[in-house]
């Protein structure tokens, strides 16, 4: 601890106050650092970092930073924003400290924070119980899905007090009675109650309060028509419902009485679920499903939201004629909604903590945004379930996240209506193909044809604002014709250019081959135009390239994908004459974790180059001035 204290004092935080044998507070000039020393070698897991960050939030006045270390690895947190930074900076002036603001926690916030660790442990234990008993559950992801269904039922019960069921064998019964762990415990024939819960789920799963409405008016439920609760073991139901319902009593300052999940403030419950999901999800290799690492989603989203808000709040707070927020964010390959949730949290923080003015107005605006502004699609019903529950636990019950057979072809998304794209599309050199082995692949044929619809009969690219061209490729004479197969990541570039409004921003993960292979030069020229060797300017193209951030090979090692990847960031041109400016170029050698025995091992913030890269980008100075 002595070395830590000396380091903190060397940064200018001269006043040291011991909290316990492993924790102290360094402060000076209105700024402070909360320092926690863990056991040597203890992994800095997200749930541990979150719990300690919440500890820091409870201190009055709230510390500016938290420094969490195991002696080797370190995490540095800007406490008010609950956001990692690359290092603890030297003390700055009192005037600069005031600019950070001082978030004040309510009694409800403090109680919720105290519950975080308890809930995290309870959720982990529930997952292990469901998985270990193998009650119609084959793997870890199945266990998450079944847990999701019971979380949904409890959330529904709390938000529909006294709800009377109307269908099947449970018609006329109260959901409050059926969905009570105490009643299951005291009932002799527990199987009867379990069957009633399963029957009740069939009725409430598609309730209108959880039904999203898509661009074309289509309703999008959380659950498929055939979805049901697979679990049959009464002990699982008792354990799950007890964990969700037995939260103790509220403090007297909040009125006392029995606490429930709806008493938790902010995004505490959503954070618990998100950490569980990332910790327990089994990634699948190749073209399968995997979760984008947290460090990547955070860096990508922060860069985009910075650009969205740097010139003021106009793009964020604008409403249409019907009073609906105009801001629209999409991930067409959303998985569990990692990018969407990070965007939601960044926008929430901006509206409620950064803007001055009528806080009540911004709170009401954000409530509308949760229903209209964050859009997602995915082909996997399991991922849509996880995404919708994840969003519901962040307060967005009706967010338009929906299952589609193919996001490239979905008609539920209206061109020219999105401000932001944040996405990690699937990639494979032959992912979309006219043939599979020797047989014609009708879906591939239709997709490639659709993505060649802006090529005229003479093989010329019309370059229409919302046209699609990248299902074709030009020959050495500039004549475009359909390809036989193509990486879906290329088609998603075209798709997102179509969906974006003029001036809209797209941040996507792509295989490096798209950025460097000579065979993909036409894709790069389609995006940013051809370089005039005389003037040095790029001419044509549909977008302005803003940044490329190279990611290390290990970033997607868990997915089984061998491709080296980068973050590709561009803006759809506001007009055809818009010029290409300098491009921010950076290389991340490390992203804060290593993969060992098919598991992500957290290495800390000082091993995450993306933090410094984001900070450099936000300062407006490219790390590499090259175009």
BASETI-788669 format. One line per field, with one value per residue (C-alpha): residue number from 1; chain; x, z, y. Coordinates in nm, 2 decimals, always signed. Each point is the difference from the previous one (the first is absolute). Layout:
BEGIN
i NUM; ... .
ch A; ... .
c1 X; ... .
c3 Z; ... .
c2 Y; ... .
***
This chain:
BEGIN
i 1; 2; 3; 4; 5; 6; 7; 8; 9; 10; 11; 12; 13; 14; 15; 16; 17; 18; 19; 20; 21; 22; 23; 24; 25; 26; 27; 28; 29; 30; 31; 32; 33; 34; 35; 36; 37; 38; 39; 40; 41; 42; 43; 44; 45; 46; 47; 48; 49; 50; 51; 52; 53; 54; 55; 56; 57; 58; 59; 60; 61; 62; 63; 64; 65; 66; 67; 68; 69; 70; 71; 72; 73; 74; 75; 76; 77; 78; 79; 80; 81; 82; 83; 84; 85; 86; 87; 88; 89; 90; 91; 92; 93; 94; 95; 96; 97; 98; 99; 100; 101; 102; 103; 104; 105; 106; 107; 108; 109; 110; 111; 112; 113; 114; 115; 116; 117; 118; 119; 120; 121; 122; 123; 124; 125; 126; 127; 128; 129; 130; 131; 132; 133; 134; 135; 136; 137; 138; 139; 140; 141; 142; 143; 144; 145; 146; 147; 148; 149; 150; 151; 152; 153; 154; 155; 156; 157; 158; 159; 160; 161; 162; 163; 164; 165; 166; 167; 168; 169; 170; 171; 172; 173; 174; 175; 176; 177; 178; 179; 180; 181; 182; 183; 184; 185; 186; 187; 188; 189; 190; 191; 192; 193; 194; 195; 196; 197; 198; 199; 200; 201; 202; 203; 204; 205; 206; 207; 208; 209; 210; 211; 212; 213; 214; 215; 216; 217; 218; 219; 220; 221; 222; 223; 224; 225; 226; 227; 228; 229; 230; 231; 232; 233; 234; 235; 236; 237; 238; 239; 240; 241; 242; 243; 244; 245; 246; 247; 248; 249; 250; 251; 252; 253; 254; 255; 256; 257; 258; 259; 260; 261; 262; 263; 264; 265; 266; 267; 268; 269; 270; 271; 272; 273; 274; 275; 276; 277; 278; 279; 280; 281; 282; 283; 284; 285; 286; 287; 288; 289; 290; 291; 292; 293; 294; 295; 296; 297; 298; 299; 300; 301; 302; 303; 304; 305; 306; 307; 308; 309; 310; 311; 312; 313; 314; 315; 316; 317; 318; 319; 320; 321; 322; 323; 324; 325; 326; 327; 328; 329; 330; 331; 332; 333; 334; 335; 336; 337; 338; 339; 340; 341; 342; 343; 344; 345; 346; 347; 348; 349; 350; 351; 352; 353; 354; 355; 356; 357; 358; 359; 360; 361; 362; 363; 364; 365; 366; 367; 368; 369; 370; 371; 372; 373; 374; 375; 376; 377; 378; 379; 380; 381; 382; 383; 384; 385; 386; 387; 388; 389; 390; 391; 392; 393; 394; 395; 396; 397; 398; 399; 400; 401; 402; 403; 404; 405; 406; 407; 408; 409; 410; 411; 412; 413; 414; 415; 416; 417; 418; 419; 420; 421; 422; 423; 424; 425; 426; 427; 428; 429; 430; 431; 432; 433; 434; 435; 436; 437; 438; 439; 440; 441; 442; 443; 444; 445; 446; 447; 448; 449; 450; 451; 452; 453; 454; 455; 456; 457; 458; 459; 460; 461; 462; 463; 464; 465; 466; 467; 468; 469; 470; 471; 472; 473; 474; 475; 476; 477; 478; 479; 480; 481; 482; 483; 484; 485; 486; 487; 488; 489; 490; 491; 492; 493; 494; 495; 496; 497; 498; 499; 500; 501; 502; 503; 504; 505; 506; 507; 508; 509; 510; 511; 512; 513; 514; 515; 516; 517; 518; 519; 520; 521; 522; 523; 524; 525; 526; 527; 528; 529; 530; 531; 532; 533; 534; 535; 536; 537; 538; 539; 540; 541; 542; 543; 544; 545; 546; 547; 548; 549; 550; 551; 552; 553; 554; 555; 556; 557; 558; 559; 560; 561; 562; 563; 564; 565; 566; 567; 568; 569; 570; 571; 572; 573; 574; 575; 576; 577; 578; 579; 580; 581; 582; 583; 584; 585; 586; 587; 588; 589; 590; 591; 592; 593; 594; 595; 596; 597; 598; 599; 600; 601; 602; 603; 604; 605; 606; 607; 608; 609; 610; 611; 612; 613; 614; 615; 616; 617; 618; 619; 620; 621; 622; 623; 624; 625; 626; 627 .
ch A; A; A; A; A; A; A; A; A; A; A; A; A; A; A; A; A; A; A; A; A; A; A; A; A; A; A; A; A; A; A; A; A; A; A; A; A; A; A; A; A; A; A; A; A; A; A; A; A; A; A; A; A; A; A; A; A; A; A; A; A; A; A; A; A; A; A; A; A; A; A; A; A; A; A; A; A; A; A; A; A; A; A; A; A; A; A; A; A; A; A; A; A; A; A; A; A; A; A; A; A; A; A; A; A; A; A; A; A; A; A; A; A; A; A; A; A; A; A; A; A; A; A; A; A; A; A; A; A; A; A; A; A; A; A; A; A; A; A; A; A; A; A; A; A; A; A; A; A; A; A; A; A; A; A; A; A; A; A; A; A; A; A; A; A; A; A; A; A; A; A; A; A; A; A; A; A; A; A; A; A; A; A; A; A; A; A; A; A; A; A; A; A; A; A; A; A; A; A; A; A; A; A; A; A; A; A; A; A; A; A; A; A; A; A; A; A; A; A; A; A; A; A; A; A; A; A; A; A; A; A; A; A; A; A; A; A; A; A; A; A; A; A; A; A; A; A; A; A; A; A; A; A; A; A; A; A; A; A; A; A; A; A; A; A; A; A; A; A; A; A; A; A; A; A; A; A; A; A; A; A; A; A; A; A; A; A; A; A; A; A; A; A; A; A; A; A; A; A; A; A; A; A; A; A; A; A; A; A; A; A; A; A; A; A; A; A; A; A; A; A; A; A; A; A; A; A; A; A; A; A; A; A; A; A; A; A; A; A; A; A; A; A; A; A; A; A; A; A; A; A; A; A; A; A; A; A; A; A; A; A; A; A; A; A; A; A; A; A; A; A; A; A; A; A; A; A; A; A; A; A; A; A; A; A; A; A; A; A; A; A; A; A; A; A; A; A; A; A; A; A; A; A; A; A; A; A; A; A; A; A; A; A; A; A; A; A; A; A; A; A; A; A; A; A; A; A; A; A; A; A; A; A; A; A; A; A; A; A; A; A; A; A; A; A; A; A; A; A; A; A; A; A; A; A; A; A; A; A; A; A; A; A; A; A; A; A; A; A; A; A; A; A; A; A; A; A; A; A; A; A; A; A; A; A; A; A; A; A; A; A; A; A; A; A; A; A; A; A; A; A; A; A; A; A; A; A; A; A; A; A; A; A; A; A; A; A; A; A; A; A; A; A; A; A; A; A; A; A; A; A; A; A; A; A; A; A; A; A; A; A; A; A; A; A; A; A; A; A; A; A; A; A; A; A; A; A; A; A; A; A; A; A; A; A; A; A; A; A; A; A; A; A; A; A; A; A; A; A; A; A; A; A; A; A; A; A; A; A; A; A; A; A; A; A; A; A; A; A; A; A; A; A; A; A; A; A; A; A; A; A; A; A; A; A; A; A; A; A; A; A; A; A; A; A; A; A .
c1 +0.00; +0.29; +0.11; -0.36; -0.03; +0.33; -0.12; -0.33; +0.18; +0.25; -0.31; -0.09; -0.26; +0.19; -0.26; -0.03; -0.28; +0.00; -0.34; +0.12; +0.32; -0.05; -0.17; +0.08; -0.11; +0.25; -0.13; +0.09; -0.16; -0.35; +0.12; +0.06; +0.10; -0.16; +0.27; -0.08; +0.28; -0.12; +0.19; +0.31; -0.11; -0.37; -0.16; -0.17; -0.33; -0.27; -0.23; +0.29; +0.08; -0.37; -0.04; +0.30; -0.11; -0.34; +0.19; +0.17; -0.33; -0.13; +0.27; -0.10; +0.12; +0.03; +0.37; +0.10; +0.19; +0.03; +0.32; -0.04; +0.31; +0.13; +0.36; +0.05; -0.32; -0.19; -0.34; -0.05; -0.36; -0.15; -0.25; -0.28; -0.02; +0.08; +0.25; +0.35; +0.28; +0.36; +0.16; -0.05; +0.10; +0.20; -0.20; -0.16; -0.14; -0.31; -0.16; +0.06; -0.13; -0.32; -0.05; -0.03; -0.31; -0.09; -0.26; -0.21; -0.14; -0.35; -0.09; -0.14; +0.32; +0.20; -0.23; +0.01; +0.38; +0.02; -0.22; +0.22; +0.25; -0.28; -0.19; +0.31; +0.07; -0.36; -0.02; +0.32; -0.13; -0.33; +0.18; +0.22; -0.30; -0.20; +0.30; +0.11; -0.34; -0.03; -0.38; -0.07; +0.31; +0.29; +0.25; +0.08; -0.19; -0.31; +0.02; +0.02; -0.31; -0.20; +0.11; -0.10; -0.36; -0.04; +0.16; -0.26; -0.28; +0.11; +0.04; -0.35; -0.15; +0.15; -0.12; -0.35; -0.11; -0.31; +0.01; -0.27; +0.08; -0.27; +0.11; +0.02; +0.01; +0.12; -0.29; -0.13; +0.32; +0.22; +0.35; +0.12; -0.12; +0.14; +0.34; +0.09; +0.29; -0.16; -0.32; +0.21; +0.19; -0.31; -0.19; +0.01; -0.05; +0.26; -0.03; -0.35; +0.14; +0.29; -0.24; -0.22; +0.31; +0.08; -0.36; +0.00; +0.32; -0.18; -0.26; +0.21; +0.31; -0.15; -0.17; -0.03; +0.21; +0.30; -0.09; +0.23; -0.13; +0.23; +0.03; -0.26; -0.25; +0.08; -0.02; +0.32; -0.05; +0.29; -0.09; -0.09; -0.35; +0.12; +0.23; -0.08; +0.18; +0.19; +0.08; -0.20; +0.20; -0.19; +0.33; +0.12; -0.32; +0.03; +0.37; -0.05; -0.31; +0.14; +0.31; -0.22; -0.26; +0.19; +0.20; -0.06; -0.16; +0.04; +0.17; -0.23; +0.11; -0.17; -0.31; +0.10; -0.20; +0.10; +0.23; -0.04; +0.20; -0.20; +0.14; +0.35; +0.11; +0.20; +0.14; +0.11; -0.21; +0.09; +0.37; -0.04; -0.16; +0.25; +0.30; -0.17; -0.06; +0.36; +0.14; -0.21; -0.06; +0.15; +0.15; -0.02; +0.26; +0.01; -0.32; -0.17; -0.11; +0.23; +0.00; +0.21; +0.25; -0.11; +0.32; -0.08; -0.36; +0.08; +0.28; -0.20; -0.31; +0.18; +0.17; -0.33; -0.20; +0.28; -0.04; -0.38; +0.00; +0.32; -0.18; -0.29; -0.31; -0.21; +0.03; -0.08; -0.30; -0.18; -0.37; -0.21; -0.35; -0.16; +0.24; +0.21; +0.38; +0.17; +0.32; +0.03; +0.28; +0.02; +0.20; -0.13; +0.20; -0.07; +0.06; -0.07; -0.02; +0.35; +0.04; -0.36; +0.01; +0.33; -0.15; -0.31; +0.21; +0.22; -0.30; -0.16; +0.31; +0.02; -0.36; -0.04; +0.35; +0.17; -0.27; -0.12; -0.36; -0.33; +0.10; -0.36; -0.03; +0.31; -0.12; -0.33; +0.19; +0.22; -0.31; -0.13; +0.35; -0.01; -0.30; +0.10; +0.37; +0.19; -0.06; +0.15; -0.04; +0.15; -0.07; +0.03; -0.31; +0.22; +0.20; -0.32; -0.14; +0.32; +0.01; -0.36; +0.03; +0.33; -0.17; -0.31; +0.22; +0.14; -0.35; -0.07; -0.29; -0.12; +0.33; -0.03; +0.24; -0.12; +0.08; +0.05; +0.11; +0.25; +0.08; +0.14; -0.34; -0.24; -0.28; -0.07; +0.27; -0.06; +0.29; +0.13; -0.14; +0.30; +0.25; +0.24; +0.11; +0.20; +0.05; +0.22; -0.13; +0.07; +0.29; +0.12; +0.15; -0.28; -0.27; -0.25; +0.02; -0.21; +0.09; +0.06; +0.23; -0.16; -0.36; -0.16; -0.05; -0.32; +0.05; +0.35; -0.11; -0.28; +0.23; +0.28; -0.26; -0.16; +0.34; +0.06; -0.33; +0.18; +0.21; -0.16; -0.03; +0.33; +0.18; +0.04; -0.03; -0.27; +0.13; -0.36; -0.03; -0.19; +0.11; +0.17; +0.30; +0.25; -0.16; +0.19; +0.36; +0.16; +0.24; +0.32; -0.21; -0.23; -0.30; -0.18; -0.15; -0.13; +0.24; -0.05; +0.08; +0.09; +0.08; -0.32; +0.20; +0.04; -0.38; -0.06; +0.21; -0.24; -0.30; +0.10; +0.07; -0.36; -0.15; +0.19; -0.12; +0.23; +0.27; -0.07; +0.28; +0.10; +0.25; +0.04; +0.25; +0.14; +0.26; +0.32; -0.02; -0.27; +0.24; +0.32; -0.05; +0.03; -0.31; -0.20; +0.13; -0.34; -0.17; +0.23; -0.06; -0.37; +0.02; +0.24; +0.06; +0.30; +0.31; +0.10; +0.37; +0.04; -0.20; +0.03; -0.37; -0.25; -0.28; -0.33; -0.09; -0.30; +0.17; +0.27; +0.24; +0.06; +0.21; +0.15; +0.11; +0.19; -0.09; +0.24; -0.05; -0.11; -0.31; -0.23; +0.20; -0.30; -0.22; +0.23; +0.05; +0.35; -0.04; +0.19; -0.25; -0.03; -0.26; -0.11; -0.16; -0.16; -0.26; -0.25; +0.05; -0.24; +0.04; +0.19; +0.26; +0.10; +0.38; +0.20; +0.20; +0.28; -0.06; +0.07; +0.22; +0.10; +0.12; -0.11; +0.25; -0.20; -0.37; +0.01; -0.04; +0.18; -0.17; +0.12; -0.16; -0.29; -0.07; +0.05; +0.24; -0.02; +0.34; -0.12; -0.03; +0.38; +0.00; -0.29; +0.14; -0.35; -0.04; +0.29; -0.11; -0.35; +0.15; +0.23; -0.29; -0.21; +0.28; -0.02; +0.36; +0.05; +0.26; +0.12; -0.04; +0.00; -0.31 .
c3 +0.00; +0.07; -0.37; -0.11; +0.24; -0.12; -0.37; +0.08; +0.18; -0.29; -0.22; +0.23; +0.22; +0.32; +0.27; +0.08; +0.21; +0.08; -0.03; +0.08; -0.03; -0.37; -0.09; +0.02; -0.14; -0.15; -0.05; -0.08; -0.15; -0.03; -0.18; +0.16; -0.08; +0.17; +0.01; +0.06; +0.02; -0.07; +0.08; -0.22; -0.32; +0.05; -0.35; -0.05; -0.12; -0.11; +0.29; +0.25; -0.17; -0.01; +0.37; +0.10; -0.23; +0.18; +0.34; -0.12; -0.11; +0.36; +0.14; +0.06; -0.18; -0.28; -0.10; -0.35; -0.08; +0.13; -0.03; +0.04; +0.00; +0.07; +0.01; -0.37; -0.19; +0.05; -0.08; +0.00; +0.02; -0.05; +0.28; -0.09; -0.35; +0.10; -0.28; -0.04; -0.07; -0.11; +0.32; +0.31; -0.11; +0.21; +0.21; -0.19; +0.10; +0.21; -0.30; -0.21; +0.28; +0.00; -0.37; +0.08; +0.21; +0.31; -0.02; +0.31; +0.09; +0.14; +0.29; -0.27; -0.19; +0.31; +0.09; -0.36; -0.01; +0.33; -0.17; -0.31; +0.14; +0.16; -0.32; -0.21; +0.23; -0.01; -0.38; -0.04; +0.25; -0.19; -0.33; +0.15; +0.16; -0.33; -0.19; +0.25; +0.04; -0.38; +0.01; -0.37; -0.04; -0.22; +0.05; +0.17; -0.25; +0.04; +0.38; -0.07; -0.23; +0.27; +0.26; -0.23; -0.02; +0.38; +0.03; -0.26; +0.20; +0.32; -0.17; -0.15; +0.33; +0.17; -0.27; -0.01; +0.36; +0.05; -0.36; -0.06; -0.25; -0.26; -0.20; +0.03; +0.33; +0.19; -0.11; +0.30; +0.21; +0.12; -0.14; +0.34; +0.16; -0.26; -0.02; +0.37; +0.13; +0.34; -0.14; -0.20; +0.31; +0.21; -0.26; +0.02; -0.37; -0.13; -0.36; -0.02; +0.07; -0.24; -0.28; +0.08; -0.03; -0.33; -0.12; +0.13; -0.20; -0.33; +0.07; +0.10; -0.22; -0.28; +0.21; -0.18; +0.26; -0.13; -0.37; -0.21; -0.32; -0.31; -0.28; -0.21; +0.28; +0.07; +0.36; +0.15; +0.32; +0.23; -0.04; -0.30; -0.03; +0.09; +0.30; +0.33; +0.34; -0.02; +0.37; +0.21; +0.32; +0.29; +0.18; -0.28; +0.01; +0.37; -0.02; -0.29; +0.13; +0.35; -0.13; -0.20; +0.27; +0.33; +0.00; +0.36; +0.12; -0.13; +0.24; +0.19; -0.21; -0.29; +0.20; +0.13; -0.10; -0.22; -0.29; -0.36; -0.33; -0.09; +0.30; -0.15; -0.16; -0.31; -0.20; +0.29; -0.10; -0.36; +0.10; +0.20; -0.30; -0.25; +0.21; +0.05; -0.38; -0.09; +0.27; -0.08; -0.38; -0.20; -0.31; -0.32; -0.27; -0.37; -0.14; +0.33; +0.27; +0.25; +0.21; -0.10; +0.28; +0.24; -0.05; -0.37; +0.03; +0.25; -0.21; -0.32; +0.16; +0.19; -0.32; -0.19; +0.29; +0.03; -0.36; +0.03; +0.29; -0.05; -0.18; +0.24; +0.10; -0.32; -0.16; +0.33; +0.12; -0.32; -0.03; -0.31; -0.05; +0.21; +0.30; -0.07; +0.04; -0.34; +0.12; -0.12; +0.07; -0.16; +0.02; -0.27; +0.15; +0.36; +0.18; +0.37; -0.07; +0.14; -0.24; +0.04; +0.38; +0.01; -0.23; +0.22; +0.31; -0.17; -0.12; +0.34; +0.17; -0.25; +0.04; +0.38; +0.12; -0.26; -0.13; +0.20; +0.00; +0.07; +0.14; +0.01; -0.38; -0.07; +0.22; -0.20; -0.33; +0.10; +0.09; -0.36; -0.13; +0.17; -0.21; -0.34; -0.03; +0.05; -0.27; -0.04; -0.22; +0.01; -0.16; +0.33; +0.21; +0.30; -0.04; -0.05; +0.33; +0.18; -0.16; +0.07; +0.37; +0.03; -0.13; +0.22; +0.30; -0.11; -0.01; -0.37; -0.01; -0.35; -0.19; -0.36; +0.00; -0.21; -0.16; -0.38; -0.23; -0.16; +0.10; -0.34; -0.16; +0.28; -0.11; +0.35; -0.01; -0.19; -0.20; +0.09; +0.35; +0.23; +0.16; +0.13; -0.08; +0.25; -0.10; -0.03; -0.31; -0.09; -0.24; -0.22; -0.34; -0.15; +0.25; -0.26; -0.31; -0.30; +0.04; +0.30; -0.13; -0.34; +0.09; -0.07; +0.31; -0.07; +0.31; -0.11; -0.36; +0.12; +0.24; -0.26; -0.25; +0.25; +0.08; -0.37; -0.05; -0.06; -0.29; -0.33; -0.31; -0.13; +0.31; +0.14; +0.37; +0.04; +0.35; +0.11; +0.35; +0.12; -0.27; +0.05; -0.21; +0.19; -0.11; -0.32; -0.08; -0.28; -0.25; -0.12; -0.24; +0.27; -0.10; +0.30; +0.01; +0.27; +0.21; +0.08; +0.37; +0.24; +0.36; +0.17; +0.17; -0.34; -0.06; +0.35; -0.09; -0.29; +0.22; +0.27; -0.26; -0.11; +0.35; +0.11; -0.03; -0.19; +0.26; +0.20; +0.17; -0.03; +0.22; -0.10; +0.05; -0.32; -0.11; -0.09; -0.35; -0.09; +0.09; -0.16; -0.26; -0.36; -0.09; +0.23; -0.13; -0.18; +0.35; +0.14; -0.31; +0.02; +0.36; -0.02; -0.38; -0.22; +0.08; -0.26; -0.02; -0.11; +0.27; +0.26; +0.07; -0.01; -0.26; +0.01; +0.27; +0.23; +0.33; +0.19; +0.17; +0.36; +0.17; -0.02; +0.32; -0.04; +0.26; +0.11; -0.13; +0.35; +0.01; -0.15; +0.09; +0.19; -0.32; -0.18; -0.27; -0.13; -0.18; +0.12; +0.05; +0.03; +0.10; -0.31; +0.06; -0.27; -0.05; -0.28; -0.22; +0.06; -0.37; -0.29; +0.01; +0.36; +0.02; +0.17; +0.29; +0.21; +0.12; +0.36; +0.00; +0.30; +0.10; +0.32; +0.09; +0.31; +0.09; +0.38; -0.01; -0.11; -0.10; +0.20; -0.01; -0.21; +0.27; +0.01; +0.28; +0.09; +0.00; +0.11; -0.15; -0.03; -0.25; -0.20; -0.28; -0.11; +0.30; -0.11; -0.37; +0.09; +0.21; -0.29; -0.25; +0.22; +0.03; -0.38; -0.08; -0.21; +0.14; -0.35; -0.24; -0.30; -0.22 .
c2 +0.00; +0.23; +0.00; +0.07; +0.29; +0.15; -0.04; +0.17; +0.29; +0.04; +0.07; +0.28; -0.17; +0.09; -0.06; -0.37; -0.14; -0.37; -0.18; -0.35; -0.20; -0.04; +0.33; +0.37; +0.33; +0.25; +0.35; +0.36; +0.31; -0.15; -0.32; -0.34; -0.36; -0.30; -0.27; -0.37; -0.27; -0.35; -0.32; -0.06; -0.18; +0.05; +0.05; +0.33; -0.14; +0.24; -0.09; +0.08; +0.33; +0.10; -0.08; +0.21; +0.28; +0.00; +0.01; +0.31; +0.16; -0.03; +0.23; +0.36; +0.19; -0.25; -0.06; +0.11; -0.32; -0.36; -0.20; -0.38; -0.21; -0.35; +0.12; -0.08; +0.08; +0.33; +0.14; +0.38; +0.13; +0.34; -0.06; +0.24; -0.14; -0.36; +0.00; -0.14; +0.24; -0.07; +0.13; +0.21; +0.35; +0.24; +0.24; +0.29; +0.33; +0.05; +0.16; -0.31; -0.22; +0.19; -0.06; -0.37; +0.07; -0.18; -0.27; -0.03; -0.34; -0.02; -0.24; -0.24; +0.01; -0.09; -0.28; -0.14; +0.02; -0.20; -0.27; -0.03; -0.25; -0.20; -0.02; -0.09; -0.29; -0.11; +0.01; -0.19; -0.27; -0.03; -0.05; -0.27; -0.17; -0.01; -0.12; -0.26; -0.17; -0.03; +0.04; +0.00; +0.22; -0.11; +0.28; +0.33; +0.21; -0.21; +0.06; +0.38; -0.02; -0.18; +0.25; +0.28; -0.14; +0.00; +0.35; +0.12; -0.16; +0.17; +0.34; -0.04; -0.09; +0.30; +0.23; -0.15; -0.02; -0.21; -0.14; -0.26; -0.27; -0.07; -0.30; -0.38; -0.18; +0.31; +0.22; +0.21; -0.05; +0.28; +0.01; +0.13; -0.32; -0.24; +0.17; -0.01; -0.20; -0.02; -0.16; -0.25; -0.09; -0.05; -0.20; -0.38; -0.07; +0.24; -0.13; +0.15; +0.35; -0.04; -0.10; +0.31; +0.22; -0.15; +0.05; +0.36; +0.07; -0.10; +0.27; +0.29; -0.05; +0.21; +0.26; +0.34; +0.17; -0.19; +0.01; +0.22; +0.16; +0.00; +0.26; -0.18; -0.03; -0.36; -0.11; -0.16; -0.21; -0.11; -0.37; -0.21; -0.15; -0.35; +0.11; -0.16; -0.05; -0.33; -0.03; -0.25; -0.03; +0.18; +0.06; +0.22; +0.21; +0.04; +0.11; +0.23; +0.18; +0.02; +0.18; +0.24; +0.06; -0.02; +0.32; +0.09; +0.32; +0.35; +0.25; +0.22; +0.30; -0.17; -0.09; -0.34; -0.31; -0.29; +0.09; -0.12; +0.03; +0.31; +0.18; -0.02; +0.33; +0.08; -0.29; -0.22; -0.30; +0.04; +0.01; -0.32; -0.18; +0.13; -0.12; -0.34; -0.03; +0.09; -0.23; -0.30; +0.02; -0.29; +0.15; -0.21; +0.01; +0.08; +0.16; -0.09; +0.24; +0.18; +0.31; +0.30; +0.07; +0.27; +0.20; +0.03; +0.09; +0.27; +0.16; -0.01; +0.15; +0.27; +0.13; +0.01; +0.17; +0.25; +0.10; +0.00; +0.24; +0.21; +0.28; +0.01; -0.19; +0.07; -0.34; -0.17; +0.19; +0.08; -0.12; -0.07; +0.15; -0.27; +0.06; -0.31; +0.03; +0.02; -0.16; -0.36; -0.25; -0.34; -0.33; -0.23; -0.29; +0.08; -0.32; +0.07; +0.37; +0.09; +0.30; +0.11; +0.00; +0.19; +0.26; +0.02; +0.05; +0.27; +0.19; -0.03; +0.14; +0.28; +0.10; -0.03; +0.08; +0.22; +0.23; +0.30; +0.11; -0.17; -0.35; -0.11; +0.07; -0.20; -0.29; -0.01; +0.02; -0.29; -0.21; +0.06; -0.09; -0.34; -0.09; +0.15; +0.09; -0.33; -0.26; -0.34; -0.31; -0.35; -0.34; -0.19; -0.02; -0.09; +0.32; +0.21; -0.14; +0.10; +0.34; +0.08; -0.11; +0.19; +0.31; -0.05; -0.02; +0.34; +0.13; -0.04; -0.25; +0.09; +0.07; -0.11; -0.29; -0.28; -0.33; -0.01; -0.28; +0.23; +0.36; +0.07; -0.06; +0.10; +0.24; +0.10; +0.27; +0.32; +0.15; +0.34; +0.00; -0.07; +0.24; -0.27; -0.35; -0.20; -0.36; -0.31; -0.18; -0.36; -0.05; -0.28; +0.02; -0.22; +0.08; +0.11; -0.23; -0.09; -0.36; -0.24; -0.26; -0.08; +0.09; +0.34; +0.20; +0.20; +0.23; +0.08; +0.07; +0.24; +0.18; +0.06; +0.11; +0.24; +0.15; +0.06; +0.19; +0.33; -0.13; +0.10; -0.23; +0.13; -0.11; +0.35; +0.09; +0.27; +0.09; +0.09; +0.13; -0.31; -0.24; -0.33; -0.11; -0.22; -0.32; +0.08; +0.08; +0.20; -0.15; +0.17; +0.21; +0.12; -0.21; -0.15; -0.35; -0.23; -0.20; -0.37; +0.03; +0.28; +0.08; +0.11; +0.28; +0.16; -0.01; +0.14; +0.31; +0.06; -0.08; +0.25; +0.27; -0.06; +0.02; +0.31; +0.35; +0.24; +0.09; -0.32; -0.18; -0.37; -0.18; -0.37; -0.28; -0.14; -0.25; +0.17; -0.14; +0.25; +0.28; -0.13; -0.28; +0.12; -0.21; +0.23; +0.33; +0.06; -0.02; +0.26; +0.22; -0.05; +0.12; +0.30; +0.06; -0.03; +0.20; +0.27; -0.04; +0.36; +0.18; -0.27; +0.02; -0.29; +0.04; -0.18; -0.24; -0.02; +0.08; +0.19; -0.24; +0.12; -0.26; -0.35; -0.17; -0.32; -0.27; -0.28; -0.35; -0.12; +0.23; -0.26; -0.31; -0.14; +0.01; -0.23; +0.26; +0.01; +0.33; +0.31; +0.28; +0.38; +0.26; +0.18; +0.34; +0.21; +0.27; -0.02; +0.31; +0.29; +0.09; -0.14; +0.28; -0.06; -0.04; -0.27; +0.14; -0.15; -0.35; -0.10; -0.31; -0.20; -0.35; -0.18; -0.26; -0.10; +0.04; -0.08; -0.38; -0.32; -0.33; -0.30; -0.34; +0.15; +0.26; +0.37; +0.10; +0.37; +0.18; +0.34; +0.35; +0.06; -0.29; +0.14; +0.22; +0.10; +0.23; +0.22; -0.02; +0.13; +0.28; +0.09; +0.00; +0.22; +0.25; +0.04; -0.09; -0.31; -0.24; -0.05; +0.30; -0.23; -0.03 .
***
